[in-house]
Amino acid sequence: MKCAVVGAGAWGTALANVLAANGHAVSLWAREPDVVEAINDGRENRRFLPGVCLEDAIRATGEMPEALGNAELVTYVAPSHALRDVVARGAAAVRPDAVLVVASKGIERESLAIMSDVVGDTLPRHAVVALSGPSFAVEVARGQPTAVVAASANEDAAAVVQRALSSDVFRVYTHDDVIGVELGGALKNVMAVATGIAEGVGLGFNSRAALITRGLVEMTRLGMALGASQATFAGLAGLGDLVLTCTGALSRNRALGIEIGKGSTLEQALEGKDTVAEGVLNTISARALAEREGVDMPIVLAVHRILFEAQPPRIAISELMTRELRAEQD
């Protein structure tokens, strides 16, 4: 197929490489001119995915219509806060029959919409598929075995994405619970910030296990309030992605939490970074969504107080530990 990938960060570049390795012609849109030049001239995204040799079938461009022109499969990988604007910029160039993939993870701050709804609002009458799961970009780009989920209300569209991306090292499962798959991908970033903070203040494996487990409870609780299936959060897009992001050394959200746990302010932890730690923005969105739905999410609230209300991490952790005693199962 002719494929377009919109967004040439680490994850977008890795997905473009997967598609190209599977024999598809890939146009990769990048906002940064140096990224376009480096990919086309040197077969490397030195800014966002250094050290990975990219497939010859990838052609980078800074022109949105050129990237999208005649593409049968369009994959959006813009940061969650920019996704709506990025999709709108190229809407006129998208083929009427193109299948749209959303690989961005997040909850839009203003509307509290999941990413597939953001794309669907901007490009109605298209089949939209959400792609999520435990997947560090650099490991995918280097051919490390990885399994993810393609979720859509349109079974045929999910199957198209499954066939386009699947290989002997990149396995794609289909799913119909779009809300659960997307919320898992967004909320795990908040929990990764929380586990990083705990690690930064010097807490150990017991604390991390407790945070991951109770974080999964919070994710599931909110998901079910919004109509998701409980079982989804026990799968790749829930528990799988949560464990990876909370424990993996390559997790940007965990690394940011560690810095804050060691005493950095949020501004200091974000300073000078090209890449986005989605957990920061998603903390705001998750808190607002929990309040709207009347769902109890104490870890999310604690992370919000630390990041945006200057609460010392140790006090926030103490408050979590001294909440009213209760049964484990709601």
Secondary structure in CASP SS format (residue, H / E / C, confidence):
PFRMAT SS
TARGET T0000
AUTHOR 0000-0000-0000
METHOD secondary structure of the structure
MODEL  1
M C 1.00
K E 1.00
C E 1.00
A E 1.00
V E 1.00
V E 1.00
G C 1.00
A C 1.00
G C 1.00
A H 1.00
W H 1.00
G H 1.00
T H 1.00
A H 1.00
L H 1.00
A H 1.00
N H 1.00
V H 1.00
L H 1.00
A H 1.00
A H 1.00
N C 1.00
G C 1.00
H C 1.00
A E 1.00
V E 1.00
S E 1.00
L E 1.00
W E 1.00
A C 1.00
R C 1.00
E C 1.00
P H 1.00
D H 1.00
V H 1.00
V H 1.00
E H 1.00
A H 1.00
I H 1.00
N H 1.00
D H 1.00
G H 1.00
R C 1.00
E C 1.00
N E 1.00
R C 1.00
R C 1.00
F C 1.00
L E 1.00
P C 1.00
G C 1.00
V C 1.00
C C 1.00
L C 1.00
E C 1.00
D C 1.00
A C 1.00
I E 1.00
R E 1.00
A E 1.00
T E 1.00
G C 1.00
E C 1.00
M H 1.00
P H 1.00
E H 1.00
A H 1.00
L H 1.00
G C 1.00
N C 1.00
A C 1.00
E C 1.00
L E 1.00
V E 1.00
T E 1.00
Y E 1.00
V C 1.00
A C 1.00
P C 1.00
S C 1.00
H C 1.00
A C 1.00
L H 1.00
R H 1.00
D H 1.00
V H 1.00
V H 1.00
A H 1.00
R H 1.00
G H 1.00
A H 1.00
A H 1.00
A H 1.00
V C 1.00
R C 1.00
P C 1.00
D C 1.00
A C 1.00
V E 1.00
L E 1.00
V E 1.00
V E 1.00
A C 1.00
S C 1.00
K C 1.00
G C 1.00
I E 1.00
E C 1.00
R C 1.00
E C 1.00
S C 1.00
L C 1.00
A C 1.00
I E 1.00
M H 1.00
S H 1.00
D H 1.00
V H 1.00
V H 1.00
G H 1.00
D H 1.00
T H 1.00
L C 1.00
P C 1.00
R C 1.00
H C 1.00
A C 1.00
V E 1.00
V E 1.00
A E 1.00
L E 1.00
S E 1.00
G C 1.00
P C 1.00
S C 1.00
F C 1.00
A H 1.00
V H 1.00
E H 1.00
V H 1.00
A H 1.00
R C 1.00
G C 1.00
Q C 1.00
P C 1.00
T E 1.00
A E 1.00
V E 1.00
V E 1.00
A E 1.00
A E 1.00
S C 1.00
A C 1.00
N C 1.00
E H 1.00
D H 1.00
A H 1.00
A H 1.00
A H 1.00
V H 1.00
V H 1.00
Q H 1.00
R H 1.00
A H 1.00
L H 1.00
S C 1.00
S C 1.00
D C 1.00
V C 1.00
F E 1.00
R E 1.00
V E 1.00
Y E 1.00
T E 1.00
H E 1.00
D C 1.00
D C 1.00
V H 1.00
I H 1.00
G H 1.00
V H 1.00
E H 1.00
L H 1.00
G H 1.00
G H 1.00
A H 1.00
L H 1.00
K H 1.00
N H 1.00
V H 1.00
M H 1.00
A H 1.00
V H 1.00
A H 1.00
T H 1.00
G H 1.00
I H 1.00
A H 1.00
E H 1.00
G H 1.00
V C 1.00
G C 1.00
L C 1.00
G C 1.00
F H 1.00
N H 1.00
S H 1.00
R H 1.00
A H 1.00
A H 1.00
L H 1.00
I H 1.00
T H 1.00
R H 1.00
G H 1.00
L H 1.00
V H 1.00
E H 1.00
M H 1.00
T H 1.00
R H 1.00
L H 1.00
G H 1.00
M H 1.00
A H 1.00
L C 1.00
G C 1.00
A C 1.00
S C 1.00
Q H 1.00
A H 1.00
T H 1.00
F H 1.00
A H 1.00
G C 1.00
L H 1.00
A H 1.00
G H 1.00
L H 1.00
G H 1.00
D H 1.00
L H 1.00
V H 1.00
L H 1.00
T H 1.00
C H 1.00
T H 1.00
G C 1.00
A C 1.00
L C 1.00
S C 1.00
R H 1.00
N H 1.00
R H 1.00
A H 1.00
L H 1.00
G H 1.00
I H 1.00
E H 1.00
I H 1.00
G H 1.00
K C 1.00
G C 1.00
S C 1.00
T C 1.00
L H 1.00
E H 1.00
Q H 1.00
A H 1.00
L H 1.00
E C 1.00
G C 1.00
K C 1.00
D C 1.00
T C 1.00
V C 1.00
A C 1.00
E H 1.00
G H 1.00
V H 1.00
L H 1.00
N H 1.00
T H 1.00
I H 1.00
S H 1.00
A H 1.00
R H 1.00
A H 1.00
L H 1.00
A H 1.00
E H 1.00
R H 1.00
E H 1.00
G C 1.00
V C 1.00
D C 1.00
M C 1.00
P H 1.00
I H 1.00
V H 1.00
L H 1.00
A H 1.00
V H 1.00
H H 1.00
R H 1.00
I H 1.00
L H 1.00
F H 1.00
E C 1.00
A C 1.00
Q C 1.00
P C 1.00
P H 1.00
R H 1.00
I H 1.00
A H 1.00
I H 1.00
S H 1.00
E H 1.00
L H 1.00
M H 1.00
T C 1.00
R C 1.00
E C 1.00
L C 1.00
R C 1.00
A C 1.00
E C 1.00
Q C 1.00
D C 1.00
END
